[in-house]
Amino acid sequence: LIGLTACFRAIDGGKADDYVDSAWLIVLCVLLDKLDGTAARLLKATSKIGLQLDSFSDFVTFGIAPATLLYTMISRDPTTFAAWHSPWAIWMLKAVTATYVLCGCIRLAKFNVLPEDAGGGKFFWGVPTTLAGGLMATLVLLAFKYEVTAVIVWMPWAAMFLGLMMVSSVP
């Protein structure tokens, strides 16, 4: 629900403060995701449905919410982000954000079907969605705090890179 609220803040607001709020909600979810997983393991309260619900929550929070934030920030400001406002560039922005979301979905589905001992429990395959979404939100926060909009201009390419890294086989 917090990830969904991050989407609402980005969509409904349209001001810098709304985008910052959205990014902070995503960062909050990074912490809550870690706490949730740790608590489930400590309490031995893991279950198959818990795994599926966690992945679905991660998909909304670290896949859809960062993509929504990125797309709404850039598409609503043709002055600051003029490079992304030609018909071709808007199409590319949509394709890049969709690719990021799709890669997050594939990564989470892949994670759910891998055996528990994949990687020997010592490492992840590819970039975790939590890390990718958290990095996207952190870039937004830094860009607004230090008034460096050039960071946001390049973020679609960072999203594409992070998306591809999520589905990579890099340990």
C-alpha positions as CSV (number, residue, x, y, z in Angstrom):
1,L,0.0,0.0,0.0
2,I,2.9,2.4,0.6
3,G,4.3,1.6,-2.8
4,L,0.8,2.3,-4.3
5,T,0.7,5.6,-2.3
6,A,4.1,6.5,-3.9
7,C,2.5,6.1,-7.3
8,F,-0.4,8.3,-6.3
9,R,1.9,11.0,-5.0
10,A,3.8,11.1,-8.2
11,I,0.6,11.0,-10.4
12,D,-1.6,13.4,-8.4
13,G,0.9,16.0,-7.4
14,G,3.0,17.3,-10.2
15,K,5.2,19.4,-7.9
16,A,8.7,18.8,-6.7
17,D,7.5,18.2,-3.2
18,D,5.2,15.4,-4.4
19,Y,8.0,13.7,-6.3
20,V,10.2,13.9,-3.3
21,D,7.4,12.5,-1.1
22,S,7.0,9.6,-3.6
23,A,10.7,8.9,-3.6
24,W,10.8,8.9,0.3
25,L,7.9,6.4,0.4
26,I,9.9,4.1,-1.9
27,V,13.0,4.5,0.4
28,L,10.8,3.7,3.4
29,C,9.7,0.6,1.7
30,V,13.3,-0.5,1.3
31,L,13.6,-0.5,5.1
32,L,10.3,-2.1,5.6
33,D,11.1,-4.9,3.1
34,K,14.3,-5.7,5.0
35,L,12.5,-5.6,8.3
36,D,9.7,-7.8,7.0
37,G,12.1,-10.5,5.6
38,T,14.2,-10.5,8.7
39,A,11.2,-10.8,11.0
40,A,9.7,-13.7,9.0
41,R,13.0,-15.6,9.1
42,L,13.6,-15.0,12.8
43,L,10.1,-16.0,13.7
44,K,10.2,-18.9,11.3
45,A,7.0,-17.5,9.8
46,T,7.9,-18.0,6.1
47,S,5.3,-19.5,3.8
48,K,4.7,-20.0,0.1
49,I,1.9,-17.4,0.1
50,G,4.2,-15.0,2.0
51,L,6.8,-15.4,-0.7
52,Q,4.3,-14.6,-3.4
53,L,2.9,-11.6,-1.5
54,D,6.4,-10.3,-0.8
55,S,7.2,-10.5,-4.5
56,F,4.0,-8.8,-5.6
57,S,4.6,-6.0,-3.1
58,D,8.2,-5.7,-4.4
59,F,6.8,-5.5,-7.9
60,V,4.5,-2.6,-7.1
61,T,6.9,-0.8,-4.8
62,F,10.3,-1.3,-6.6
63,G,9.1,-1.9,-10.1
64,I,5.9,0.2,-10.8
65,A,6.4,3.0,-8.3
66,P,9.9,4.1,-9.5
67,A,8.9,3.9,-13.1
68,T,5.7,5.9,-12.4
69,L,7.8,8.5,-10.6
70,L,10.3,8.7,-13.3
71,Y,7.8,8.9,-16.1
72,T,5.6,11.5,-14.5
73,M,8.5,13.8,-13.5
74,I,9.9,13.9,-17.0
75,S,6.7,13.9,-19.0
76,R,5.1,16.7,-17.1
77,D,7.9,19.2,-17.4
78,P,8.7,19.9,-21.1
79,T,10.8,22.9,-20.2
80,T,13.3,21.2,-17.8
81,F,13.3,17.9,-19.7
82,A,13.0,19.2,-23.2
83,A,15.3,16.4,-24.5
84,W,12.5,13.9,-23.6
85,H,9.6,15.8,-25.3
86,S,9.8,15.1,-29.0
87,P,7.3,12.5,-30.2
88,W,10.2,10.0,-30.6
89,A,11.7,10.7,-27.2
90,I,8.3,10.4,-25.4
91,W,7.9,7.0,-27.1
92,M,11.4,6.1,-26.0
93,L,10.7,7.2,-22.4
94,K,7.6,5.0,-22.3
95,A,9.6,2.0,-23.7
96,V,12.4,2.5,-21.2
97,T,10.1,2.7,-18.2
98,A,8.1,-0.3,-19.5
99,T,11.3,-2.2,-19.9
100,Y,12.3,-1.4,-16.3
101,V,8.9,-2.6,-15.0
102,L,9.0,-5.8,-17.2
103,C,12.6,-6.6,-16.0
104,G,11.5,-6.2,-12.4
105,C,8.6,-8.6,-13.0
106,I,10.8,-11.2,-14.7
107,R,13.4,-10.9,-11.9
108,L,10.8,-11.5,-9.2
109,A,9.2,-14.4,-11.0
110,K,12.6,-15.9,-11.6
111,F,13.5,-15.5,-7.9
112,N,10.3,-17.2,-6.9
113,V,11.0,-20.4,-8.9
114,L,14.7,-20.8,-8.2
115,P,15.6,-23.4,-5.6
116,E,16.4,-21.9,-2.2
117,D,20.1,-23.0,-2.4
118,A,20.7,-21.2,-5.8
119,G,23.9,-19.3,-5.4
120,G,24.7,-21.2,-2.3
121,G,22.8,-18.6,-0.3
122,K,25.9,-16.4,-0.5
123,F,24.8,-14.0,-3.3
124,F,22.0,-12.8,-5.5
125,W,21.8,-13.4,-9.3
126,G,21.4,-9.9,-10.8
127,V,20.5,-6.8,-9.0
128,P,17.6,-7.2,-6.5
129,T,14.5,-5.2,-7.3
130,T,14.7,-3.6,-3.8
131,L,18.2,-2.2,-4.6
132,A,17.1,-1.0,-8.1
133,G,14.0,0.8,-6.9
134,G,15.9,2.2,-3.9
135,L,18.6,3.6,-6.1
136,M,16.1,5.2,-8.5
137,A,14.3,6.9,-5.5
138,T,17.7,8.0,-4.0
139,L,18.7,9.5,-7.3
140,V,15.5,11.5,-7.4
141,L,16.1,12.7,-3.8
142,L,19.6,13.8,-4.5
143,A,18.6,15.5,-7.8
144,F,16.0,17.6,-6.0
145,K,18.1,18.3,-2.8
146,Y,21.1,19.5,-4.8
147,E,19.0,21.0,-7.7
148,V,20.8,18.9,-10.3
149,T,18.0,18.2,-12.8
150,A,20.6,16.7,-15.2
151,V,20.5,13.6,-13.0
152,I,16.8,13.1,-13.8
153,V,17.5,13.7,-17.5
154,W,19.8,10.7,-17.5
155,M,17.7,8.6,-15.2
156,P,15.7,6.7,-18.0
157,W,19.1,5.3,-19.1
158,A,19.9,4.4,-15.5
159,A,16.5,2.7,-15.3
160,M,17.3,0.7,-18.5
161,F,20.7,-0.3,-17.1
162,L,19.2,-1.3,-13.7
163,G,16.4,-3.2,-15.4
164,L,18.8,-5.2,-17.5
165,M,21.0,-5.9,-14.4
166,M,17.9,-7.2,-12.6
167,V,17.5,-10.0,-15.1
168,S,21.2,-10.6,-15.6
169,S,23.1,-13.6,-14.4
170,V,25.8,-11.6,-12.7
171,P,26.3,-12.9,-9.2
